[in-house]
Amino acid sequence: MSPPSPSSSSSSNGFFAICLLHSAIATSCGALMMLYLDELSALGHGAETAGKLRGSTPHDQLLIQVSDSFAGLLLFVVGALLFMVAFVRDRDFQVFFAKGCVLLHAAVALWRVLVERGLEDLASDWPRQLVGDFVLSMSWVLFLVYTWNEKYD
């Protein structure tokens, strides 16, 4: 088997960097959601909205806290998986994975526009979060454009 050509390794380095960046973001956000949800919620939404999002009865509060902790755990696991995927050197897999990530970010953005915009307590936060979804998806789009450009040059 011959060593990879310089063009395939540069693409792999870009994929590696993007995966590590997204892994760091997902892992740190997941850990913060599991451990410091109240502080993170107050920082992101404001103290008044964060209080409303905690629930009104002790049972609701416990249910919301467990649900948010599991969401944080899921995000942490996604970060760990992204870290592992960063070491895959197969160009076809990288392109396939990047397309899937773009679709995932688009689905999250669509959720924010259709659902979160309609929630009174979260209505002020969705535009800022939509920008974050757009920026994260653009990193994958730029990787795909670079890969496509490299393939057809």
Secondary structure, 3 states (H helix, E strand, C coil): CCCCCHHHHHHHHHHHHHHHHHHHHHHHHHHHHHHCHHHHHHHHHCHHHHHHHCCCCHHHHHHHHHHHHHHHHHHHHHHHHHHHHCCCCCHHHHHHHHHHHHHHHHHHHHHHHHCHHHCHHHCCCHHHHHHHHHHHHHHHHHHHHHHHHHHHC
